[in-house]
Amino acid sequence: MKDVMNFDAAVISAVTGHMNDDHRDDSLLIAKAFGYPEATASTMLGLDAQAGLWRVTDASGEHELRVEWPGAPITERPQVRRQVVELYNAACEKLGVPARDEHAPAEQAAHGGHGEHGHGNPHGAHPHGPHPHGAPAAPAEGDGPKPFSRVVRESSWSDHSSSEGANFMEDIMRGVASKQDYIDLVAQHYFMYEALEEASQLLAADPAYADLHPAALVRLGTLEVDLEHLLGANWREEIRPVPASAEYAARIREVAAEGWLPGVVAHHYTRYLGDLSGGQIIAKRVARQHGFESAGIEFYNFASLGDLKAFKETYRDGLDRIGETLGEDEQQRMIEEVRTAYSFNTAVFVDLAAQKAAAA
């Protein structure tokens, strides 16, 4: 059984960073429900196998609040997600306020976690519990079919957790990676998005898919700005794909060459929803660590897209409409492609770590 020290600093940093960047309101509800009903602010400080720890502010000052996990003790990182969601739902019930749909108890029971890319990281991350593999999960009795976007999220969550667990990315999230580590990551993004945005032209050209890929989503130009800032005018001569990035790009192009639009969406969803969720946390951490203001982290700037939460909701609505047009086998095939995308993402981190070790 794990005790306080067995959740390492990377896990604690990722969880608290995600909660404090993306879920302050949830922490405030937890504080009000479990000890400080007049709380005005709540910041998550840490966690262990038995409980979460928050710093709470109310009219009388600051206090530390320790709230035991409903399912304590916990021993694995994915369990943290489930327990935070259970605390949130319990707080909502205690205070008599409705839980957000994404954290509703039915979904919590189904997949034991919350969020999308980057929730942990939360993509997010996304920054950012057990999730069904294989066929889409059965809906709760009387609830009707699950939205396809939810099925995709639930069915790929364990793959997302594995991706977040790569040490190379955790160091960037913790603010202990070097500037060169971040540059290497940006370089790999260039090769991924070069292939992805070529493939995404198929989506933009099809009325059924075009809403998923507005012009404001395109990232290749922002990567060029960042790489010139980071490496200089000759940056194209300085970057090379690691093997996993080359294979990742080749897979995206293979799916596009087949003309399989749901497969293109699988990669599109995996990357862009991550950029809009956990990617926003990465940008904040890297900006603080390395002093970037715009160039250097322009990749993560989606200001021209408008309200990011609203766009993500629109995107999920689009996934739901697509899902309605797909048979069960085709839905399953698309879900497997999402999982393939996560596997490539993890492999890129592993290759970057190996490249770093070889250069040391």
FIMAR-754128 format. One record per residue (C-alpha): residue in three letters; x, y, z; residue number from 1. Coordinates in Angstrom, 1 decimal. Layout:
residues N
+------+--------+--------+--------+-----+
| type |   east |  north |     up | seq |
+------+--------+--------+--------+-----+
|  Ala |      X |      Y |      Z | NUM |
...
+------+--------+--------+--------+-----+
END
This chain:
residues 360
+------+--------+--------+--------+-----+
| type |   east |  north |     up | seq |
+------+--------+--------+--------+-----+
|  Met |    0.0 |    0.0 |    0.0 |   1 |
|  Lys |    1.3 |    3.5 |   -0.9 |   2 |
|  Asp |    1.7 |    6.2 |    1.8 |   3 |
|  Val |    2.2 |    9.9 |    1.5 |   4 |
|  Met |    5.7 |    9.6 |    0.0 |   5 |
|  Asn |    4.8 |    7.0 |   -2.6 |   6 |
|  Phe |    3.0 |    9.5 |   -4.8 |   7 |
|  Asp |    6.0 |   11.1 |   -6.4 |   8 |
|  Ala |    6.5 |   14.8 |   -7.0 |   9 |
|  Ala |    5.6 |   14.5 |  -10.7 |  10 |
|  Val |    2.1 |   13.0 |   -9.9 |  11 |
|  Ile |    1.4 |   15.6 |   -7.2 |  12 |
|  Ser |    2.5 |   18.4 |   -9.4 |  13 |
|  Ala |    0.4 |   17.3 |  -12.3 |  14 |
|  Val |   -2.7 |   16.8 |  -10.2 |  15 |
|  Thr |   -2.5 |   20.0 |   -8.2 |  16 |
|  Gly |   -1.4 |   22.0 |  -11.3 |  17 |
|  His |   -4.4 |   20.7 |  -13.2 |  18 |
|  Met |   -6.8 |   21.4 |  -10.3 |  19 |
|  Asn |   -5.5 |   24.9 |   -9.7 |  20 |
|  Asp |   -5.3 |   25.9 |  -13.3 |  21 |
|  Asp |   -8.6 |   24.3 |  -14.6 |  22 |
|  His |  -10.8 |   23.4 |  -11.6 |  23 |
|  Arg |  -10.6 |   26.1 |   -9.0 |  24 |
|  Asp |  -14.4 |   26.2 |   -8.8 |  25 |
|  Asp |  -14.4 |   22.4 |   -8.0 |  26 |
|  Ser |  -11.9 |   22.9 |   -5.2 |  27 |
|  Leu |  -14.0 |   25.7 |   -3.8 |  28 |
|  Leu |  -17.1 |   23.6 |   -3.8 |  29 |
|  Ile |  -15.2 |   20.8 |   -2.0 |  30 |
|  Ala |  -14.0 |   23.3 |    0.6 |  31 |
|  Lys |  -17.4 |   24.7 |    1.2 |  32 |
|  Ala |  -18.9 |   21.2 |    1.6 |  33 |
|  Phe |  -16.3 |   19.7 |    3.8 |  34 |
|  Gly |  -15.4 |   22.2 |    6.4 |  35 |
|  Tyr |  -15.5 |   25.9 |    5.3 |  36 |
|  Pro |  -19.0 |   26.9 |    4.1 |  37 |
|  Glu |  -18.0 |   30.5 |    3.8 |  38 |
|  Ala |  -14.8 |   29.8 |    1.8 |  39 |
|  Thr |  -13.9 |   32.4 |   -0.9 |  40 |
|  Ala |  -10.9 |   30.5 |   -2.4 |  41 |
|  Ser |   -9.4 |   27.0 |   -2.3 |  42 |
|  Thr |   -6.1 |   25.8 |   -3.7 |  43 |
|  Met |   -5.1 |   22.2 |   -3.8 |  44 |
|  Leu |   -1.7 |   21.7 |   -2.1 |  45 |
|  Gly |   -1.1 |   18.0 |   -2.3 |  46 |
|  Leu |   -2.5 |   14.5 |   -1.9 |  47 |
|  Asp |   -1.6 |   11.1 |   -0.5 |  48 |
|  Ala |   -3.1 |    7.6 |   -0.3 |  49 |
|  Gln |   -5.8 |    8.7 |    2.2 |  50 |
|  Ala |   -6.8 |   12.2 |    1.3 |  51 |
|  Gly |   -6.4 |   15.4 |   -0.7 |  52 |
|  Leu |   -5.1 |   18.6 |    0.9 |  53 |
|  Trp |   -6.3 |   22.1 |    0.2 |  54 |
|  Arg |   -5.5 |   25.7 |    1.4 |  55 |
|  Val |   -8.8 |   27.4 |    2.0 |  56 |
|  Thr |   -9.4 |   31.1 |    2.4 |  57 |
|  Asp |  -12.4 |   32.6 |    4.2 |  58 |
|  Ala |  -13.2 |   35.8 |    6.2 |  59 |
|  Ser |  -11.2 |   34.5 |    9.2 |  60 |
|  Gly |   -8.0 |   33.8 |    7.2 |  61 |
|  Glu |   -6.3 |   30.8 |    5.6 |  62 |
|  His |   -6.8 |   27.2 |    6.7 |  63 |
|  Glu |   -5.5 |   23.8 |    5.7 |  64 |
|  Leu |   -8.3 |   21.3 |    4.8 |  65 |
|  Arg |   -7.7 |   17.6 |    4.5 |  66 |
|  Val |  -10.5 |   15.6 |    3.0 |  67 |
|  Glu |  -10.4 |   11.8 |    2.9 |  68 |
|  Trp |  -10.9 |   10.1 |   -0.5 |  69 |
|  Pro |  -14.3 |    8.3 |   -0.7 |  70 |
|  Gly |  -12.4 |    5.2 |   -1.8 |  71 |
|  Ala |   -9.3 |    5.5 |    0.4 |  72 |
|  Pro |   -6.7 |    4.2 |    0.4 |  73 |
|  Ile |   -5.7 |    4.7 |   -3.2 |  74 |
|  Thr |   -2.5 |    3.4 |   -4.7 |  75 |
|  Glu |   -2.4 |    4.4 |   -8.4 |  76 |
|  Arg |   -2.4 |    7.7 |  -10.2 |  77 |
|  Pro |   -5.6 |    6.9 |  -12.3 |  78 |
|  Gln |   -7.5 |    6.5 |   -9.0 |  79 |
|  Val |   -6.8 |   10.1 |   -8.1 |  80 |
|  Arg |   -9.0 |   11.2 |  -11.0 |  81 |
|  Arg |  -11.9 |    9.1 |   -9.8 |  82 |
|  Gln |  -11.6 |   10.2 |   -6.2 |  83 |
|  Val |  -11.5 |   13.9 |   -7.1 |  84 |
|  Val |  -14.6 |   13.5 |   -9.2 |  85 |
|  Glu |  -16.3 |   11.6 |   -6.4 |  86 |
|  Leu |  -15.5 |   14.4 |   -3.9 |  87 |
|  Tyr |  -16.8 |   16.9 |   -6.4 |  88 |
|  Asn |  -20.1 |   15.0 |   -6.9 |  89 |
|  Ala |  -20.4 |   14.5 |   -3.1 |  90 |
|  Ala |  -19.9 |   18.2 |   -2.5 |  91 |
|  Cys |  -22.5 |   19.1 |   -5.1 |  92 |
|  Glu |  -25.0 |   16.8 |   -3.5 |  93 |
|  Lys |  -24.2 |   18.1 |    0.0 |  94 |
|  Leu |  -24.6 |   21.7 |   -1.1 |  95 |
|  Gly |  -27.6 |   21.1 |   -3.3 |  96 |
|  Val |  -26.1 |   22.3 |   -6.5 |  97 |
|  Pro |  -26.2 |   20.3 |   -9.8 |  98 |
|  Ala |  -23.0 |   18.6 |  -10.9 |  99 |
|  Arg |  -21.7 |   19.4 |  -14.4 | 100 |
|  Asp |  -22.7 |   16.8 |  -16.9 | 101 |
|  Glu |  -19.1 |   15.7 |  -17.5 | 102 |
|  His |  -18.8 |   14.8 |  -13.8 | 103 |
|  Ala |  -22.3 |   13.3 |  -13.3 | 104 |
|  Pro |  -22.4 |   10.2 |  -11.1 | 105 |
|  Ala |  -23.5 |    8.0 |  -14.0 | 106 |
|  Glu |  -20.4 |    8.8 |  -16.0 | 107 |
|  Gln |  -18.2 |    8.6 |  -12.9 | 108 |
|  Ala |  -19.4 |    5.1 |  -12.3 | 109 |
|  Ala |  -18.8 |    4.2 |  -15.9 | 110 |
|  His |  -15.2 |    5.3 |  -16.3 | 111 |
|  Gly |  -13.9 |    6.5 |  -12.9 | 112 |
|  Gly |  -12.4 |    9.8 |  -14.1 | 113 |
|  His |  -13.1 |   13.0 |  -15.8 | 114 |
|  Gly |  -12.0 |   15.3 |  -18.5 | 115 |
|  Glu |  -10.3 |   14.7 |  -21.8 | 116 |
|  His |   -6.8 |   15.5 |  -23.0 | 117 |
|  Gly |   -4.7 |   17.2 |  -20.5 | 118 |
|  His |   -6.8 |   16.3 |  -17.5 | 119 |
|  Gly |   -3.9 |   15.2 |  -15.4 | 120 |
|  Asn |   -3.5 |   17.1 |  -17.5 | 121 |
|  Pro |   -4.5 |   17.6 |  -17.8 | 122 |
|  His |   -4.4 |   17.6 |  -22.3 | 123 |
|  Gly |   -4.5 |   18.1 |  -21.2 | 124 |
|  Ala |   -3.2 |   17.8 |  -18.7 | 125 |
|  His |   -4.4 |   17.9 |  -19.8 | 126 |
|  Pro |   -2.7 |   17.8 |  -18.3 | 127 |
|  His |   -5.9 |   15.8 |  -18.0 | 128 |
|  Gly |   -9.5 |    5.0 |  -13.3 | 129 |
|  Pro |  -10.5 |    1.9 |  -15.3 | 130 |
|  His |  -12.0 |    2.6 |  -18.7 | 131 |
|  Pro |  -13.6 |    0.1 |  -21.0 | 132 |
|  His |  -11.5 |   -1.1 |  -23.8 | 133 |
|  Gly |  -13.0 |   -2.5 |  -27.0 | 134 |
|  Ala |  -16.7 |   -2.0 |  -27.6 | 135 |
|  Pro |  -18.4 |    1.3 |  -26.4 | 136 |
|  Ala |  -19.6 |    1.0 |  -22.9 | 137 |
|  Ala |  -23.3 |    0.2 |  -22.3 | 138 |
|  Pro |  -25.4 |    3.1 |  -21.2 | 139 |
|  Ala |  -27.0 |    3.1 |  -17.7 | 140 |
|  Glu |  -30.5 |    1.7 |  -17.8 | 141 |
|  Gly |  -33.0 |    4.3 |  -18.8 | 142 |
|  Asp |  -30.4 |    6.8 |  -19.9 | 143 |
|  Gly |  -30.4 |    6.0 |  -23.6 | 144 |
|  Pro |  -27.3 |    5.7 |  -25.8 | 145 |
|  Lys |  -24.2 |    7.5 |  -24.7 | 146 |
|  Pro |  -23.0 |   10.3 |  -26.9 | 147 |
|  Phe |  -20.2 |    9.1 |  -29.1 | 148 |
|  Ser |  -17.8 |   11.7 |  -27.9 | 149 |
|  Arg |  -18.2 |   10.3 |  -24.4 | 150 |
|  Val |  -17.7 |    6.8 |  -25.6 | 151 |
|  Val |  -14.4 |    7.8 |  -27.3 | 152 |
|  Arg |  -13.2 |    9.6 |  -24.2 | 153 |
|  Glu |  -14.0 |    6.8 |  -21.9 | 154 |
|  Ser |  -12.6 |    4.1 |  -24.2 | 155 |
|  Ser |   -9.2 |    5.8 |  -24.6 | 156 |
|  Trp |   -8.7 |    7.2 |  -21.1 | 157 |
|  Ser |   -6.2 |    4.6 |  -19.9 | 158 |
|  Asp |   -4.1 |    5.2 |  -23.0 | 159 |
|  His |   -4.2 |    8.9 |  -22.2 | 160 |
|  Ser |   -3.0 |    8.2 |  -18.7 | 161 |
|  Ser |   -0.1 |    6.1 |  -20.0 | 162 |
|  Ser |    0.9 |    8.9 |  -22.4 | 163 |
|  Glu |    0.9 |   11.4 |  -19.5 | 164 |
|  Gly |    3.1 |    9.1 |  -17.6 | 165 |
|  Ala |    6.1 |    9.4 |  -19.9 | 166 |
|  Asn |    8.9 |   10.9 |  -17.8 | 167 |
|  Phe |   10.1 |   13.3 |  -20.5 | 168 |
|  Met |    6.7 |   15.1 |  -20.5 | 169 |
|  Glu |    6.4 |   15.0 |  -16.8 | 170 |
|  Asp |    9.6 |   16.9 |  -16.4 | 171 |
|  Ile |    8.3 |   19.6 |  -18.7 | 172 |
|  Met |    5.1 |   19.8 |  -16.7 | 173 |
|  Arg |    7.0 |   20.0 |  -13.4 | 174 |
|  Gly |    9.2 |   22.8 |  -14.7 | 175 |
|  Val |   12.4 |   20.9 |  -14.3 | 176 |
|  Ala |   13.1 |   20.1 |  -17.9 | 177 |
|  Ser |   15.7 |   22.1 |  -19.8 | 178 |
|  Lys |   14.9 |   24.6 |  -22.5 | 179 |
|  Gln |   16.5 |   22.2 |  -25.0 | 180 |
|  Asp |   13.9 |   19.5 |  -23.9 | 181 |
|  Tyr |   11.1 |   21.9 |  -24.7 | 182 |
|  Ile |   12.7 |   22.9 |  -28.1 | 183 |
|  Asp |   13.0 |   19.2 |  -28.9 | 184 |
|  Leu |    9.3 |   18.7 |  -28.2 | 185 |
|  Val |    8.3 |   21.7 |  -30.4 | 186 |
|  Ala |   10.4 |   20.3 |  -33.2 | 187 |
|  Gln |    8.5 |   17.0 |  -33.0 | 188 |
|  His |    5.2 |   18.8 |  -33.1 | 189 |
|  Tyr |    6.2 |   20.3 |  -36.4 | 190 |
|  Phe |    6.5 |   16.9 |  -38.0 | 191 |
|  Met |    3.3 |   15.7 |  -36.5 | 192 |
|  Tyr |    1.3 |   18.8 |  -37.5 | 193 |
|  Glu |    2.8 |   19.0 |  -41.0 | 194 |
|  Ala |    1.2 |   15.6 |  -41.6 | 195 |
|  Leu |   -2.0 |   16.2 |  -39.6 | 196 |
|  Glu |   -2.8 |   19.5 |  -41.2 | 197 |
|  Glu |   -2.3 |   18.0 |  -44.7 | 198 |
|  Ala |   -4.7 |   15.3 |  -43.7 | 199 |
|  Ser |   -7.2 |   17.7 |  -42.2 | 200 |
|  Gln |   -7.8 |   19.4 |  -45.5 | 201 |
|  Leu |  -10.0 |   16.4 |  -46.2 | 202 |
|  Leu |  -12.1 |   17.4 |  -43.2 | 203 |
|  Ala |  -12.3 |   21.0 |  -44.2 | 204 |
|  Ala |  -13.5 |   20.0 |  -47.7 | 205 |
|  Asp |  -16.4 |   17.9 |  -46.4 | 206 |
|  Pro |  -19.5 |   19.7 |  -45.0 | 207 |
|  Ala |  -20.1 |   16.9 |  -42.5 | 208 |
|  Tyr |  -16.6 |   17.4 |  -41.0 | 209 |
|  Ala |  -15.7 |   21.0 |  -41.7 | 210 |
|  Asp |  -16.8 |   22.4 |  -38.4 | 211 |
|  Leu |  -14.1 |   20.3 |  -36.6 | 212 |
|  His |  -11.3 |   22.1 |  -38.5 | 213 |
|  Pro |  -11.8 |   25.9 |  -38.6 | 214 |
|  Ala |   -8.9 |   28.0 |  -39.9 | 215 |
|  Ala |   -8.2 |   29.3 |  -36.4 | 216 |
|  Leu |   -7.3 |   25.8 |  -35.3 | 217 |
|  Val |   -4.4 |   25.5 |  -37.7 | 218 |
|  Arg |   -1.0 |   25.3 |  -35.9 | 219 |
|  Leu |    1.7 |   24.9 |  -38.5 | 220 |
|  Gly |    2.3 |   28.6 |  -38.8 | 221 |
|  Thr |    2.5 |   29.1 |  -35.1 | 222 |
|  Leu |    5.1 |   26.3 |  -34.9 | 223 |
|  Glu |    7.2 |   28.1 |  -37.5 | 224 |
|  Val |    7.1 |   31.2 |  -35.4 | 225 |
|  Asp |    8.1 |   29.3 |  -32.2 | 226 |
|  Leu |   10.9 |   27.4 |  -33.9 | 227 |
|  Glu |   12.4 |   30.6 |  -35.4 | 228 |
|  His |   12.3 |   32.2 |  -32.0 | 229 |
|  Leu |   13.9 |   29.1 |  -30.4 | 230 |
|  Leu |   16.4 |   28.1 |  -33.0 | 231 |
|  Gly |   16.8 |   31.1 |  -35.4 | 232 |
|  Ala |   16.2 |   31.6 |  -39.1 | 233 |
|  Asn |   17.8 |   28.3 |  -40.1 | 234 |
|  Trp |   15.6 |   26.2 |  -37.8 | 235 |
|  Arg |   14.6 |   23.9 |  -40.6 | 236 |
|  Glu |   18.1 |   22.7 |  -40.9 | 237 |
|  Glu |   18.3 |   22.1 |  -37.2 | 238 |
|  Ile |   15.4 |   19.8 |  -36.6 | 239 |
|  Arg |   14.9 |   16.1 |  -37.3 | 240 |
|  Pro |   12.0 |   13.7 |  -36.4 | 241 |
|  Val |   12.7 |   11.0 |  -33.8 | 242 |
|  Pro |   11.7 |    7.6 |  -35.2 | 243 |
|  Ala |    8.3 |    7.6 |  -33.4 | 244 |
|  Ser |    7.4 |   11.0 |  -34.9 | 245 |
|  Ala |    8.3 |    9.8 |  -38.4 | 246 |
|  Glu |    6.1 |    6.7 |  -37.9 | 247 |
|  Tyr |    3.3 |    8.9 |  -36.4 | 248 |
|  Ala |    3.3 |   11.2 |  -39.4 | 249 |
|  Ala |    3.4 |    8.2 |  -41.8 | 250 |
|  Arg |    0.4 |    6.7 |  -40.1 | 251 |
|  Ile |   -1.6 |   10.0 |  -40.4 | 252 |
|  Arg |   -0.7 |   10.2 |  -44.1 | 253 |
|  Glu |   -1.7 |    6.5 |  -44.5 | 254 |
|  Val |   -5.1 |    7.1 |  -43.0 | 255 |
|  Ala |   -5.6 |   10.2 |  -45.2 | 256 |
|  Ala |   -4.5 |    8.4 |  -48.4 | 257 |
|  Glu |   -7.1 |    5.8 |  -47.7 | 258 |
|  Gly |   -9.7 |    8.6 |  -47.5 | 259 |
|  Trp |  -10.9 |    7.3 |  -44.2 | 260 |
|  Leu |  -12.3 |   10.5 |  -42.6 | 261 |
|  Pro |  -13.2 |    9.0 |  -39.2 | 262 |
|  Gly |   -9.6 |    7.9 |  -38.9 | 263 |
|  Val |   -8.4 |   11.4 |  -39.7 | 264 |
|  Val |  -10.7 |   12.7 |  -37.0 | 265 |
|  Ala |   -9.2 |   10.2 |  -34.5 | 266 |
|  His |   -5.8 |   11.8 |  -34.9 | 267 |
|  His |   -7.3 |   15.3 |  -35.1 | 268 |
|  Tyr |   -9.3 |   14.8 |  -31.9 | 269 |
|  Thr |   -6.3 |   13.3 |  -30.0 | 270 |
|  Arg |   -4.0 |   16.2 |  -30.8 | 271 |
|  Tyr |   -6.2 |   19.3 |  -30.9 | 272 |
|  Leu |   -8.3 |   18.6 |  -27.9 | 273 |
|  Gly |   -5.1 |   18.0 |  -26.0 | 274 |
|  Asp |   -3.7 |   21.4 |  -27.2 | 275 |
|  Leu |   -6.9 |   23.1 |  -26.0 | 276 |
|  Ser |   -6.9 |   21.4 |  -22.6 | 277 |
|  Gly |   -3.7 |   20.1 |  -21.1 | 278 |
|  Gly |   -1.7 |   22.1 |  -23.6 | 279 |
|  Gln |   -2.8 |   25.3 |  -22.0 | 280 |
|  Ile |   -1.3 |   24.2 |  -18.7 | 281 |
|  Ile |    2.0 |   23.3 |  -20.5 | 282 |
|  Ala |    2.1 |   26.8 |  -22.0 | 283 |
|  Lys |    1.7 |   28.5 |  -18.6 | 284 |
|  Arg |    4.4 |   26.3 |  -17.0 | 285 |
|  Val |    6.9 |   26.8 |  -19.9 | 286 |
|  Ala |    6.2 |   30.5 |  -20.0 | 287 |
|  Arg |    7.0 |   30.9 |  -16.3 | 288 |
|  Gln |   10.1 |   28.7 |  -16.5 | 289 |
|  His |   11.7 |   30.2 |  -19.6 | 290 |
|  Gly |   10.3 |   33.7 |  -19.7 | 291 |
|  Phe |    8.3 |   33.3 |  -23.0 | 292 |
|  Glu |    5.6 |   35.9 |  -23.7 | 293 |
|  Ser |    4.3 |   34.9 |  -27.1 | 294 |
|  Ala |    6.9 |   33.6 |  -29.5 | 295 |
|  Gly |    8.1 |   30.3 |  -28.1 | 296 |
|  Ile |    4.6 |   29.3 |  -26.9 | 297 |
|  Glu |    2.5 |   30.7 |  -29.8 | 298 |
|  Phe |    1.6 |   27.1 |  -30.7 | 299 |
|  Tyr |   -0.7 |   27.1 |  -27.6 | 300 |
|  Asn |   -2.3 |   30.5 |  -28.4 | 301 |
|  Phe |   -5.9 |   29.9 |  -29.6 | 302 |
|  Ala |   -7.2 |   33.4 |  -29.0 | 303 |
|  Ser |   -8.5 |   33.7 |  -32.5 | 304 |
|  Leu |  -10.6 |   30.6 |  -31.9 | 305 |
|  Gly |  -12.7 |   32.4 |  -29.2 | 306 |
|  Asp |  -14.0 |   30.7 |  -26.1 | 307 |
|  Leu |  -12.0 |   27.4 |  -25.8 | 308 |
|  Lys |  -14.6 |   25.7 |  -23.6 | 309 |
|  Ala |  -17.4 |   26.6 |  -26.1 | 310 |
|  Phe |  -15.3 |   25.3 |  -29.0 | 311 |
|  Lys |  -14.6 |   22.0 |  -27.2 | 312 |
|  Glu |  -18.3 |   21.6 |  -26.6 | 313 |
|  Thr |  -19.0 |   22.3 |  -30.3 | 314 |
|  Tyr |  -16.3 |   19.8 |  -31.3 | 315 |
|  Arg |  -17.8 |   17.1 |  -29.1 | 316 |
|  Asp |  -21.2 |   17.8 |  -30.6 | 317 |
|  Gly |  -19.6 |   17.3 |  -34.0 | 318 |
|  Leu |  -18.2 |   14.0 |  -32.8 | 319 |
|  Asp |  -21.6 |   12.9 |  -31.7 | 320 |
|  Arg |  -23.1 |   13.7 |  -35.1 | 321 |
|  Ile |  -20.3 |   11.7 |  -36.8 | 322 |
|  Gly |  -20.9 |    8.8 |  -34.4 | 323 |
|  Glu |  -24.5 |    8.7 |  -35.4 | 324 |
|  Thr |  -23.5 |    8.1 |  -39.0 | 325 |
|  Leu |  -21.1 |    5.2 |  -38.2 | 326 |
|  Gly |  -22.0 |    1.6 |  -37.6 | 327 |
|  Glu |  -20.8 |   -0.2 |  -34.5 | 328 |
|  Asp |  -17.8 |   -1.7 |  -36.3 | 329 |
|  Glu |  -16.8 |    1.6 |  -37.8 | 330 |
|  Gln |  -17.1 |    3.3 |  -34.4 | 331 |
|  Gln |  -14.9 |    0.7 |  -32.9 | 332 |
|  Arg |  -12.4 |    1.1 |  -35.6 | 333 |
|  Met |  -12.2 |    4.8 |  -35.0 | 334 |
|  Ile |  -11.8 |    4.3 |  -31.2 | 335 |
|  Glu |   -8.9 |    2.0 |  -31.9 | 336 |
|  Glu |   -7.3 |    4.7 |  -34.1 | 337 |
|  Val |   -7.6 |    7.1 |  -31.2 | 338 |
|  Arg |   -5.8 |    4.6 |  -29.0 | 339 |
|  Thr |   -3.2 |    4.2 |  -31.8 | 340 |
|  Ala |   -2.6 |    8.0 |  -31.7 | 341 |
|  Tyr |   -2.1 |    7.9 |  -28.0 | 342 |
|  Ser |    0.5 |    5.1 |  -28.4 | 343 |
|  Phe |    2.4 |    7.1 |  -30.9 | 344 |
|  Asn |    2.3 |   10.1 |  -28.6 | 345 |
|  Thr |    3.9 |    8.1 |  -25.8 | 346 |
|  Ala |    6.4 |    6.6 |  -28.1 | 347 |
|  Val |    7.5 |   10.1 |  -29.1 | 348 |
|  Phe |    8.2 |   11.0 |  -25.5 | 349 |
|  Val |   10.1 |    7.8 |  -25.0 | 350 |
|  Asp |   12.3 |    8.5 |  -28.1 | 351 |
|  Leu |   12.9 |   12.1 |  -26.9 | 352 |
|  Ala |   14.1 |   10.7 |  -23.5 | 353 |
|  Ala |   16.4 |    8.3 |  -25.3 | 354 |
|  Gln |   17.7 |   11.0 |  -27.5 | 355 |
|  Lys |   18.4 |   13.2 |  -24.5 | 356 |
|  Ala |   20.2 |   10.3 |  -22.7 | 357 |
|  Ala |   22.4 |    9.6 |  -25.7 | 358 |
|  Ala |   23.4 |   13.2 |  -25.9 | 359 |
|  Ala |   24.4 |   13.4 |  -22.2 | 360 |
+------+--------+--------+--------+-----+
END
